[in-house]
């Protein structure tokens, strides 16, 4: 990987947290088969980077990370800090 690649710059600007977030990834199984389709494409095309908009609790990201040891998943989700997510997590026992 090039030292000054866009992915490297993104990693430097937004480093992985030193402490794991309290909410654990959740595996939702009602996606209509979309995860399986994307997982198959990851393997077939040797995908190395995915940008996921709307990560929620990370179930899809975990699935894609398990599909390939060479993949990087960049997750963007603006709901963190919104007042509803804590209540939702408590209600679902996440």
C-alpha positions in Angstrom: 0.0 0.0 0.0 1.3 3.5 -0.8 2.2 5.5 2.2 0.2 8.5 1.0 -2.8 6.6 -0.3 -6.3 7.9 0.4 -7.0 4.9 2.7 -3.7 5.6 4.6 -4.7 9.2 5.0 -8.1 8.2 6.3 -6.6 5.8 8.8 -4.3 8.6 10.1 -7.1 11.1 10.3 -9.5 8.7 12.0 -7.5 6.1 14.0 -9.2 3.0 15.4 -10.3 3.6 19.0 -7.9 2.4 21.6 -10.8 1.1 23.6 -13.6 -1.1 22.1 -17.0 0.5 22.0 -19.6 -0.9 24.5 -22.1 -1.9 21.9 -21.4 -5.3 20.3 -22.0 -6.0 16.6 -25.4 -7.5 16.0 -26.2 -10.0 13.3 -29.5 -9.0 11.7 -30.9 -11.8 9.5 -33.7 -9.9 7.7 -31.7 -8.2 5.0 -33.4 -10.1 2.1 -30.2 -11.8 1.0 -28.2 -8.6 0.4 -25.3 -9.6 2.7 -24.9 -13.0 0.9 -24.8 -11.3 -2.5 -22.2 -8.8 -1.4 -20.1 -11.4 0.4 -20.0 -13.5 -2.8 -18.8 -10.4 -4.7 -16.1 -9.7 -2.1 -14.7 -13.2 -2.7 -15.2 -13.3 -6.5 -13.7 -9.9 -7.2 -11.1 -9.9 -4.4 -12.5 -6.6 -3.0 -10.0 -4.8 -0.7 -12.0 -1.8 0.5 -15.7 -1.3 1.3 -17.3 2.0 2.3 -20.4 1.2 4.4 -22.8 4.1 4.9 -25.1 3.3 7.8 -23.2 0.8 10.0 -25.7 0.7 12.9 -24.3 -2.1 15.2 -21.9 -3.6 12.7 -23.5 -6.9 11.7 -22.8 -6.4 8.0 -19.3 -5.1 8.6 -18.5 -8.2 10.7 -19.8 -10.5 7.9 -17.7 -8.7 5.3 -14.6 -8.8 7.4 -15.1 -12.5 7.9 -15.4 -13.0 4.1 -11.8 -11.9 3.4 -8.7 -11.5 5.4 -7.5 -8.7 3.1 -10.5 -6.4 3.3 -10.8 -3.0 5.0 -14.3 -1.8 5.9 -14.7 1.9 6.4 -17.9 2.5 8.3 -19.8 5.9 8.4 -22.8 6.3 10.7 -23.9 9.7 12.1 -26.3 8.3 14.7 -23.7 8.0 17.5 -24.5 10.5 20.1 -28.1 10.8 19.0 -30.4 10.4 22.1 -32.3 7.4 20.7 -29.5 4.9 20.2 -28.8 4.3 23.9 -32.5 3.6 24.6 -32.6 1.3 21.6 -29.5 -0.6 22.7 -30.9 -1.1 26.2 -34.2 -2.3 24.8 -32.6 -4.8 22.5 -30.1 -5.9 25.2 -27.2 -5.1 22.9 
